[in-house]
Amino acid sequence: MSTTIDPNTQTTGLSPESAVSAAVKRPVWLRLLGHDLIAPLVLLVLALAMFVPGQWTVPPLDRDEPRFTQASKQMLETGNYVDIRLQEEPRYKKPIGIYWLQVVSAKATGYGADAPLWVYRLPSLIAGLSVVLLTYWMARAFAGPPVAFVAGLLVLSALILGVEARLGKTDATLFAMIVLAQGALARLFLASSPVPRWGLALVFWTAIAGGVLVKGPVILMVVGLTVAGLMLLTRSASWFRASAPVFGVPWMLLLILPWFVAIWIATEGGFFQEAVGRDLLGKVSEGQESHGAPPLTHLAAMLAVFWPLPGFLVFAAPAIWRERKSPLVLFATAWFLPSWIVFELVATKLPHYTMPLLPALALVTAAALVDGAGANAGRALRWTGAALVALLPLAIFGAVLAGPFALGLWPSPPGVVLCGFAALLAVWSAARLAHGESLVALPRAVFAMLLMTGGVWGFSGPALETIWVSPRLVAAIAEKTPCAAPEVASSGFSEPSFVFLQGTGTRLIPGNEAAAFLAAQPKTCRIAVIEKLQEESFLTAAAASGLVPELRGRVEGVNINGGRTLDLGLYVAGPAAQ
């Protein structure tokens, strides 16, 4: 099979000789929507419907998200856009890219340092939408609009992308940079010519620079291993000269070095010691923050976080294997396999780590499905794929129905109804998949995820008030203090979400120091948040200093990190101290 494919004539990217028969079998929805003018618009609308619910209503998710948003907020407050700080502590784990994007978002919307959480989430939302459209663009390098459209559907409905598009941190933006770079790389690979293609080269190296500024070397690993894999599989490296590396590498360095030099000077090398020496190498050698797991954990996790893709991938696997020497499969293999092996070998494992590999699987699956794959698949494969499609929505329905009772809450009726319908749609999709009708099953799975998204992020998630301790605590402080901007200290509760919502000046101190905090200036508007385990030391120190603390109220809940029950007392200096 030729290593060069003309996107205007190649129908699926897998088996050209079956293009006519496959076209006849395509369902009406794919024939109507699988066009370059319609498909991207439909993907954009569906992606908005998938990613927007919850952006305004779900509070900050501890701990990573509010660490990023608080650091960006402090940049706006101080005007220092080089150094990265979380209150007084340096935050030297990731480069500057996401913080700059969040700062731009806050300024562009007119909020500045007072921006609400959804403003800091906008870069991730835009990145999530971009990933879907860039997946379409990437797939069009190999195949026609129907395949690219199906690949986009598989990516936009993936559980993990829906999560990351709602969180104000690095991963969705990094994902967009990787897909942009890989889309350009695909076209350079298919050109099979050493002649520089300057437009694609500019896109390729600029995307890599953007990825480095967002999350350091991750994009270098994924894209670099893809390039190395393609060279190995094709036994040729000449095609890569089309990326003009002699021009591209200096251009990439020109984009990334100014900030790296500035942060080196500002921190006297401290950023690199922390980011590389502790954060990056620590994740490679040992599981950080209790996130260690054995090899093959990612493979198991992908069955859930890539849903509904795994069920369709199993269904299409025999057809993909038969066309393993096609350029499309070679590219997807070089993209997925080497990086997946690295992720499995790294000690620290989190579900979103493998997210940049999702389009590689979506590409080969989409091409196989549109090519008519699976219609004659064995019973075992069909039923395995069907089970993978049905199980996750059923589990989520069970969680939104029964889960709130564990927190002493009633389930959200709209959330239960929407997730119930999603489970029914998923079972219906699975039934069609079991009968070999993959392209009939796919839209039902996509709409099942759409309903689940609305149910979980729009209703069930925000209704879990017990775990949203920080916003309730901030509301209680505002209610129990007479001034608009009280000075606040917290003992035993130090979640970044509380600092982000209450303010940068929030003091996180032990219980005995909280007593001194109230006693030092008893006539000012001050309040101390004391967790139950810190109350004894707080009251003892208060008695020793002559402070008579007055309990204004309590906030109870469950810490979303670790599940520990919290009982927080709100204390002010009592009348005897005044």
C-alpha positions as CSV (number, residue, x, y, z in Angstrom):
1,M,0.0,0.0,0.0
2,S,1.3,3.5,-0.8
3,T,2.6,5.7,1.9
4,T,1.0,8.7,0.4
5,I,-2.8,9.3,0.6
6,D,-4.7,12.0,-1.2
7,P,-7.4,13.2,1.3
8,N,-9.6,14.3,-1.5
9,T,-9.9,10.9,-3.0
10,Q,-9.2,8.5,-0.2
11,T,-12.5,7.7,1.5
12,T,-11.6,6.0,4.7
13,G,-7.9,5.7,5.0
14,L,-7.9,2.0,5.5
15,S,-9.1,0.0,2.6
16,P,-9.6,1.9,-0.6
17,E,-11.1,-1.1,-2.4
18,S,-14.0,-1.3,0.0
19,A,-14.9,2.4,-0.3
20,V,-17.9,1.9,-2.5
21,S,-19.5,-0.8,-0.5
22,A,-18.8,1.0,2.7
23,A,-20.5,4.1,1.3
24,V,-23.6,2.2,0.6
25,K,-23.8,0.9,4.1
26,R,-23.4,4.2,5.8
27,P,-26.4,5.4,7.8
28,V,-28.3,8.5,6.9
29,W,-26.8,10.6,9.7
30,L,-23.3,10.1,8.4
31,R,-24.2,10.7,4.7
32,L,-26.0,14.0,5.7
33,L,-23.3,15.3,8.2
34,G,-20.1,13.8,6.8
35,H,-19.1,16.9,4.8
36,D,-16.4,19.5,5.3
37,L,-18.9,22.4,5.6
38,I,-21.3,20.6,8.0
39,A,-19.2,18.2,10.1
40,P,-17.0,20.8,11.9
41,L,-20.0,22.9,12.8
42,V,-21.9,19.9,14.2
43,L,-18.8,18.9,16.2
44,L,-18.5,22.4,17.6
45,V,-22.2,22.5,18.7
46,L,-22.0,19.0,20.3
47,A,-18.7,19.9,22.0
48,L,-20.3,23.1,23.5
49,A,-23.2,21.0,24.7
50,M,-20.8,18.5,26.2
51,F,-18.3,20.9,27.9
52,V,-20.4,23.9,29.0
53,P,-22.6,22.4,31.7
54,G,-21.0,22.9,35.1
55,Q,-18.6,25.6,34.1
56,W,-20.5,28.1,36.3
57,T,-22.1,25.9,38.9
58,V,-19.4,23.4,40.0
59,P,-17.1,24.9,42.7
60,P,-13.3,24.7,42.4
61,L,-12.1,21.1,42.5
62,D,-9.3,20.6,45.0
63,R,-6.5,20.5,44.9
64,D,-4.8,21.1,41.5
65,E,-7.4,23.4,39.9
66,P,-7.5,26.1,42.6
67,R,-3.7,26.0,42.9
68,F,-3.5,27.1,39.3
69,T,-6.3,29.6,39.5
70,Q,-5.0,31.1,42.8
71,A,-1.5,31.6,41.3
72,S,-3.0,33.3,38.3
73,K,-5.1,35.5,40.5
74,Q,-2.0,36.6,42.4
75,M,-0.3,37.5,39.2
76,L,-3.2,39.9,38.5
77,E,-3.0,41.2,42.0
78,T,0.7,41.8,42.0
79,G,1.5,42.5,38.4
80,N,4.3,40.0,38.5
81,Y,3.8,37.8,35.4
82,V,7.1,35.9,35.6
83,D,7.3,34.4,39.1
84,I,4.6,31.9,40.1
85,R,3.4,32.0,43.7
86,L,0.7,30.3,45.8
87,Q,0.3,32.9,48.6
88,E,3.9,33.3,49.8
89,E,5.1,29.9,48.7
90,P,6.8,29.5,45.2
91,R,4.8,27.2,42.9
92,Y,7.5,25.8,40.6
93,K,5.9,22.7,39.2
94,K,4.7,23.8,35.7
95,P,5.9,26.5,33.3
96,I,4.1,29.8,32.8
97,G,1.8,29.0,29.8
98,I,-1.5,28.2,31.6
99,Y,-1.1,31.1,34.0
100,W,-0.6,33.6,31.2
101,L,-3.7,32.2,29.4
102,Q,-5.8,32.6,32.6
103,V,-4.5,36.1,33.2
104,V,-5.5,37.0,29.6
105,S,-8.9,35.5,30.1
106,A,-9.5,37.5,33.3
107,K,-8.4,40.7,31.6
108,A,-10.2,40.1,28.4
109,T,-13.5,39.5,30.2
110,G,-13.0,42.7,32.2
111,Y,-12.9,41.1,35.6
112,G,-9.2,41.3,36.4
113,A,-8.2,39.9,39.9
114,D,-11.9,39.7,40.9
115,A,-12.7,37.2,38.1
116,P,-15.0,34.3,39.1
117,L,-13.9,30.8,38.7
118,W,-15.5,30.2,35.3
119,V,-13.2,32.9,33.8
120,Y,-10.1,30.9,34.8
121,R,-11.7,27.8,33.2
122,L,-12.2,29.5,29.8
123,P,-8.8,28.5,28.4
124,S,-9.6,24.9,29.2
125,L,-13.0,25.1,27.6
126,I,-11.6,26.7,24.5
127,A,-8.8,24.1,24.4
128,G,-11.4,21.3,24.7
129,L,-13.3,22.7,21.8
130,S,-10.1,23.1,19.8
131,V,-9.1,19.5,20.5
132,V,-12.3,18.3,18.8
133,L,-11.9,20.5,15.7
134,L,-8.2,19.7,15.5
135,T,-8.9,16.0,15.6
136,Y,-11.1,16.5,12.6
137,W,-8.3,18.4,10.9
138,M,-5.8,15.8,11.8
139,A,-8.0,12.9,10.5
140,R,-8.6,14.7,7.2
141,A,-4.9,14.3,6.4
142,F,-5.6,10.6,6.0
143,A,-9.2,10.3,5.0
144,G,-12.4,11.9,3.9
145,P,-14.9,13.9,6.0
146,P,-16.9,10.9,7.2
147,V,-13.9,9.3,8.9
148,A,-12.8,12.7,10.4
149,F,-16.4,13.3,11.6
150,V,-16.6,10.0,13.4
151,A,-13.1,10.5,14.9
152,G,-14.3,13.9,16.2
153,L,-17.4,12.3,17.7
154,L,-15.3,9.7,19.5
155,V,-13.0,12.3,21.0
156,L,-15.6,14.9,22.0
157,S,-17.7,12.2,23.8
158,A,-14.7,10.8,25.8
159,L,-15.2,11.1,29.5
160,I,-11.7,12.4,30.3
161,L,-11.9,15.3,27.8
162,G,-15.2,16.4,29.3
163,V,-13.6,16.5,32.7
164,E,-10.4,18.4,31.7
165,A,-12.4,20.9,29.6
166,R,-14.0,22.0,32.9
167,L,-10.9,22.4,35.0
168,G,-8.7,25.5,35.1
169,K,-5.4,23.7,34.8
170,T,-2.9,22.6,32.1
171,D,-4.1,19.4,30.6
172,A,-6.8,20.4,28.1
173,T,-4.5,23.2,26.8
174,L,-1.5,20.8,26.5
175,F,-3.8,18.3,24.7
176,A,-4.8,21.0,22.1
177,M,-1.1,21.8,21.5
178,I,-0.3,18.1,20.9
179,V,-3.2,17.5,18.5
180,L,-2.2,20.6,16.6
181,A,1.4,19.5,16.3
182,Q,0.3,15.9,15.3
183,G,-2.0,17.2,12.7
184,A,0.8,19.1,11.1
185,L,3.2,16.1,11.5
186,A,0.6,13.9,9.7
187,R,0.7,16.0,6.7
188,L,4.5,16.2,6.7
189,F,4.6,12.4,7.0
190,L,2.2,11.8,4.1
191,A,4.0,14.2,1.8
192,S,6.9,11.8,1.8
193,S,9.1,14.6,0.5
194,P,12.2,16.2,2.1
195,V,11.2,19.6,0.5
196,P,10.3,22.0,3.4
197,R,6.7,22.8,3.8
198,W,7.0,26.1,5.6
199,G,3.4,26.7,6.6
200,L,3.1,23.2,8.3
201,A,6.6,23.5,9.7
202,L,5.7,26.8,11.4
203,V,2.5,25.3,12.9
204,F,4.4,22.2,14.0
205,W,7.2,24.0,15.9
206,T,5.0,26.7,17.3
207,A,2.6,24.1,18.7
208,I,5.6,22.3,20.3
209,A,6.7,25.6,21.9
210,G,3.2,26.3,23.2
211,G,3.1,22.8,24.7
212,V,6.5,23.2,26.4
213,L,5.4,26.6,27.9
214,V,2.2,24.9,29.2
215,K,3.6,21.6,30.7
216,G,7.3,21.3,30.0
217,P,8.6,18.2,28.2
218,V,5.4,16.1,27.8
219,I,4.7,17.4,24.3
220,L,8.4,16.7,23.4
221,M,8.0,13.1,24.5
222,V,4.7,12.4,22.7
223,V,5.6,14.1,19.4
224,G,9.2,13.0,19.5
225,L,8.3,9.4,20.1
226,T,5.8,9.6,17.2
227,V,8.5,10.9,14.9
228,A,10.9,8.2,16.1
229,G,8.2,5.5,15.7
230,L,7.4,6.6,12.2
231,M,11.0,6.6,11.2
232,L,11.4,3.1,12.6
233,L,8.2,1.7,11.0
234,T,8.9,3.2,7.6
235,R,12.7,2.8,7.8
236,S,13.0,6.4,6.5
237,A,13.8,9.7,8.0
238,S,14.0,11.9,4.9
239,W,10.4,12.9,5.2
240,F,11.0,14.7,8.4
241,R,13.2,17.3,6.6
242,A,9.9,18.7,5.4
243,S,9.5,20.1,8.9
244,A,12.6,22.3,8.3
245,P,14.2,21.5,11.7
246,V,17.1,23.8,11.0
247,F,14.6,26.6,11.0
248,G,12.1,25.1,13.4
249,V,14.2,24.3,16.4
250,P,15.7,27.8,16.7
251,W,12.1,29.2,16.3
252,M,10.9,27.0,19.1
253,L,13.7,28.1,21.3
254,L,13.1,31.7,20.5
255,L,9.5,31.3,21.8
256,I,10.3,29.5,25.0
257,L,13.7,30.7,26.1
258,P,12.7,34.3,27.2
259,W,10.5,33.2,30.1
260,F,12.9,30.3,31.0
261,V,15.8,32.7,31.2
262,A,13.7,35.2,33.2
263,I,12.5,32.6,35.7
264,W,16.1,31.3,36.1
265,I,17.2,34.8,37.0
266,A,14.2,35.6,39.2
267,T,14.6,32.3,41.2
268,E,18.3,31.8,40.9
269,G,17.6,28.4,39.3
270,G,15.1,27.4,42.0
271,F,12.3,26.9,39.4
272,F,14.3,24.2,37.6
273,Q,15.4,22.5,40.8
274,E,11.7,22.1,41.8
275,A,10.1,21.5,38.5
276,V,12.7,19.1,37.1
277,G,14.5,17.8,40.1
278,R,11.5,17.2,42.4
279,D,8.3,17.3,40.4
280,L,9.2,15.6,37.0
281,L,11.9,13.2,38.3
282,G,9.8,12.4,41.4
283,K,6.8,11.4,39.3
284,V,9.1,9.1,37.2
285,S,10.8,7.4,40.1
286,E,8.0,7.1,42.6
287,G,4.2,7.7,42.9
288,Q,3.7,11.3,44.1
289,E,0.8,12.3,46.3
290,S,-0.4,8.7,46.7
291,H,-0.8,8.3,42.9
292,G,1.6,5.4,42.4
293,A,0.2,2.4,40.6
294,P,1.6,-0.7,38.8
295,P,2.1,-1.1,35.0
296,L,-1.0,-1.7,32.9
297,T,-3.0,0.6,35.2
298,H,-3.5,3.1,32.4
299,L,-4.7,0.4,30.1
300,A,-7.4,-0.5,32.5
301,A,-8.3,3.1,33.3
302,M,-8.7,3.9,29.6
303,L,-11.7,1.5,29.4
304,A,-13.5,4.2,31.5
305,V,-11.8,7.5,30.8
306,F,-11.9,7.0,27.0
307,W,-15.6,5.9,27.0
308,P,-17.3,5.1,24.6
309,L,-14.2,4.6,22.4
310,P,-13.0,1.3,23.9
311,G,-16.1,-0.6,23.0
312,F,-16.0,0.5,19.3
313,L,-12.2,-0.1,19.2
314,V,-12.6,-3.7,20.3
315,F,-15.3,-4.1,17.6
316,A,-13.0,-2.6,15.0
317,A,-9.7,-4.3,16.1
318,P,-9.6,-7.1,13.4
319,A,-10.0,-4.6,10.6
320,I,-7.3,-2.4,12.1
321,W,-5.0,-5.3,12.3
322,R,-5.5,-6.3,8.7
323,E,-4.6,-2.8,7.6
324,R,-1.7,-2.5,10.0
325,K,0.7,-1.4,7.2
326,S,-1.5,1.4,6.0
327,P,-0.1,5.0,6.6
328,L,-3.1,5.8,8.8
329,V,-2.5,2.8,11.1
330,L,1.3,3.3,11.1
331,F,0.8,6.9,12.2
332,A,-1.6,6.0,14.9
333,T,0.6,3.2,16.2
334,A,3.6,5.5,16.3
335,W,1.5,8.1,18.2
336,F,0.0,5.7,20.7
337,L,2.3,2.8,21.5
338,P,5.7,4.3,22.5
339,S,4.1,7.0,24.7
340,W,1.7,4.5,26.3
341,I,4.6,2.3,27.3
342,V,6.4,5.3,28.9
343,F,3.2,6.3,30.8
344,E,2.9,2.7,32.1
345,L,6.5,2.7,33.2
346,V,6.3,6.0,35.0
347,A,5.5,5.4,38.7
348,T,3.0,8.2,39.2
349,K,-0.2,7.5,37.3
350,L,-3.3,9.7,36.9
351,P,-6.2,9.1,34.5
352,H,-5.6,12.2,32.4
353,Y,-1.9,11.4,31.7
354,T,-2.9,9.2,28.6
355,M,-5.4,11.7,27.3
356,P,-3.0,13.0,24.5
357,L,-3.2,9.4,23.0
358,L,-6.9,9.5,22.6
359,P,-7.0,10.8,19.0
360,A,-4.7,8.1,17.8
361,L,-7.2,5.4,18.8
362,A,-10.1,7.5,17.6
363,L,-8.5,7.8,14.2
364,V,-8.0,4.1,13.5
365,T,-11.4,3.2,15.1
366,A,-13.2,5.8,12.9
367,A,-11.5,4.6,9.7
368,A,-12.3,1.0,10.4
369,L,-16.0,1.7,11.3
370,V,-16.6,3.8,8.2
371,D,-14.9,1.2,6.2
372,G,-17.6,-1.3,7.3
373,A,-15.5,-3.1,9.8
374,G,-17.1,-5.3,12.4
375,A,-20.2,-6.3,10.5
376,N,-18.9,-9.9,10.4
377,A,-17.0,-9.7,13.7
378,G,-17.1,-12.7,15.9
379,R,-19.6,-13.0,18.7
380,A,-17.0,-12.6,21.4
381,L,-15.8,-9.3,20.0
382,R,-19.3,-7.9,19.4
383,W,-20.4,-8.7,22.9
384,T,-17.2,-7.5,24.6
385,G,-17.6,-4.2,22.8
386,A,-21.3,-4.0,23.7
387,A,-20.4,-4.6,27.4
388,L,-17.8,-1.9,27.4
389,V,-20.4,0.6,26.0
390,A,-23.1,-0.3,28.4
391,L,-21.3,-0.7,31.7
392,L,-20.0,2.9,32.5
393,P,-23.4,4.7,32.0
394,L,-25.1,2.1,34.2
395,A,-22.4,2.6,36.9
396,I,-22.8,6.4,36.7
397,F,-26.5,6.1,36.9
398,G,-26.1,4.0,40.1
399,A,-23.7,6.5,41.5
400,V,-26.0,9.5,41.0
401,L,-28.9,7.6,42.4
402,A,-27.3,6.0,45.4
403,G,-24.2,8.0,46.0
404,P,-25.8,11.0,47.7
405,F,-27.3,8.9,50.4
406,A,-23.7,8.2,51.7
407,L,-23.4,11.9,52.2
408,G,-26.7,12.3,53.9
409,L,-28.3,13.9,50.9
410,W,-31.2,13.2,48.5
411,P,-30.3,12.5,44.9
412,S,-30.9,15.4,42.4
413,P,-34.1,14.4,40.5
414,P,-33.0,16.0,37.2
415,G,-29.6,14.4,37.5
416,V,-31.1,11.0,38.1
417,V,-33.6,11.3,35.3
418,L,-30.9,12.5,32.8
419,C,-28.4,9.8,33.8
420,G,-31.2,7.2,33.7
421,F,-32.1,8.0,30.1
422,A,-28.3,8.0,29.3
423,A,-28.1,4.5,30.7
424,L,-31.0,3.4,28.6
425,L,-29.5,5.0,25.5
426,A,-26.2,3.3,26.2
427,V,-27.8,-0.1,26.5
428,W,-29.6,0.5,23.3
429,S,-26.3,1.5,21.7
430,A,-24.7,-1.7,23.1
431,A,-27.5,-3.8,21.6
432,R,-26.9,-2.4,18.2
433,L,-23.2,-2.9,18.6
434,A,-23.8,-6.5,19.6
435,H,-25.7,-7.0,16.3
436,G,-22.8,-5.6,14.3
437,E,-24.3,-2.2,13.6
438,S,-21.5,0.1,14.9
439,L,-22.4,3.2,13.0
440,V,-26.0,2.9,14.2
441,A,-24.8,2.4,17.8
442,L,-22.3,5.4,17.8
443,P,-24.8,8.4,17.8
444,R,-26.7,6.7,20.6
445,A,-23.5,6.4,22.7
446,V,-22.7,10.1,21.9
447,F,-26.1,11.3,23.1
448,A,-25.8,9.0,26.1
449,M,-22.7,10.9,27.1
450,L,-24.5,14.2,26.4
451,L,-27.2,13.3,28.8
452,M,-24.8,12.1,31.4
453,T,-22.8,15.3,31.1
454,G,-26.0,17.4,31.8
455,G,-27.0,15.1,34.6
456,V,-23.7,14.9,36.4
457,W,-22.2,18.4,35.8
458,G,-25.4,20.3,35.5
459,F,-27.4,18.9,38.4
460,S,-26.0,16.0,40.5
461,G,-22.5,17.4,41.0
462,P,-23.5,20.9,42.2
463,A,-26.2,19.3,44.5
464,L,-23.5,17.5,46.5
465,E,-23.3,20.3,49.0
466,T,-21.6,18.2,51.7
467,I,-18.4,18.0,49.7
468,W,-18.4,21.6,48.6
469,V,-17.0,22.8,52.0
470,S,-15.1,25.9,50.8
471,P,-17.9,27.8,49.2
472,R,-20.2,27.1,52.1
473,L,-17.5,28.2,54.5
474,V,-16.9,31.5,52.6
475,A,-20.7,32.1,52.7
476,A,-20.8,31.5,56.4
477,I,-17.9,33.9,57.1
478,A,-19.7,36.6,55.1
479,E,-22.8,36.0,57.1
480,K,-21.2,35.9,60.6
481,T,-18.9,39.0,60.2
482,P,-20.2,42.5,60.1
483,C,-17.6,43.8,57.6
484,A,-17.3,43.2,53.9
485,A,-13.6,42.1,53.9
486,P,-12.8,40.4,57.3
487,E,-9.3,39.2,58.0
488,V,-9.4,35.4,58.1
489,A,-7.2,32.7,59.6
490,S,-7.8,28.9,59.2
491,S,-6.5,26.1,61.4
492,G,-6.9,22.5,60.2
493,F,-8.5,23.4,56.9
494,S,-6.1,24.6,54.2
495,E,-7.6,23.6,50.9
496,P,-6.5,25.8,48.0
497,S,-10.2,26.3,47.0
498,F,-10.8,28.1,50.3
499,V,-7.8,30.4,49.7
500,F,-9.0,31.1,46.2
501,L,-12.6,31.9,47.2
502,Q,-11.9,33.7,50.4
503,G,-8.9,35.7,49.3
504,T,-5.1,35.6,49.0
505,G,-4.7,37.1,52.5
506,T,-6.2,34.1,54.2
507,R,-3.8,32.9,56.8
508,L,-3.2,29.1,57.2
509,I,-1.9,28.7,60.7
510,P,-2.0,26.2,63.7
511,G,-4.7,26.5,66.3
512,N,-2.5,28.2,69.0
513,E,-1.5,30.8,66.4
514,A,-5.1,31.4,65.5
515,A,-5.8,32.4,69.1
516,A,-2.9,34.9,69.0
517,F,-4.3,36.1,65.6
518,L,-7.7,37.0,67.3
519,A,-6.1,38.4,70.5
520,A,-3.6,40.6,68.8
521,Q,-6.2,43.1,67.4
522,P,-9.6,42.1,69.0
523,K,-11.3,45.3,67.8
524,T,-10.6,44.6,64.1
525,C,-12.9,42.5,61.9
526,R,-11.2,39.2,62.3
527,I,-12.5,35.6,62.3
528,A,-10.8,32.3,62.8
529,V,-11.8,29.0,61.2
530,I,-10.9,26.2,63.6
531,E,-11.2,22.5,62.6
532,K,-12.4,20.2,65.4
533,L,-9.0,18.6,65.8
534,Q,-7.4,22.0,66.3
535,E,-10.0,23.3,68.8
536,E,-8.3,22.1,71.9
537,S,-5.0,23.8,71.2
538,F,-6.9,26.9,70.1
539,L,-8.9,27.2,73.3
540,T,-5.9,26.4,75.5
541,A,-3.9,29.2,73.8
542,A,-6.9,31.5,74.0
543,A,-7.3,31.0,77.7
544,A,-3.5,31.6,78.3
545,S,-3.7,34.9,76.5
546,G,-6.8,36.1,78.1
547,L,-8.9,35.8,75.0
548,V,-12.5,34.8,75.3
549,P,-13.4,33.4,71.9
550,E,-17.0,33.6,70.7
551,L,-18.4,30.8,68.5
552,R,-20.4,32.3,65.7
553,G,-21.3,29.1,63.9
554,R,-20.2,25.8,62.5
555,V,-19.7,24.3,59.0
556,E,-19.7,20.6,58.5
557,G,-18.9,18.5,55.5
558,V,-16.7,15.9,53.9
559,N,-13.3,16.7,52.4
560,I,-13.4,15.7,48.7
561,N,-9.7,14.8,49.1
562,G,-9.5,11.7,51.3
563,G,-13.1,11.7,52.4
564,R,-12.4,12.9,55.9
565,T,-15.3,14.4,57.9
566,L,-14.9,18.1,58.7
567,D,-16.3,20.1,61.5
568,L,-15.2,23.7,61.4
569,G,-16.0,26.3,64.1
570,L,-16.1,30.0,63.3
571,Y,-14.7,32.1,66.1
572,V,-14.3,35.8,66.8
573,A,-12.9,37.6,69.8
574,G,-15.6,37.7,72.5
575,P,-16.8,40.8,74.4
576,A,-14.5,40.2,77.4
577,A,-11.5,40.6,75.1
578,Q,-12.8,43.9,73.8
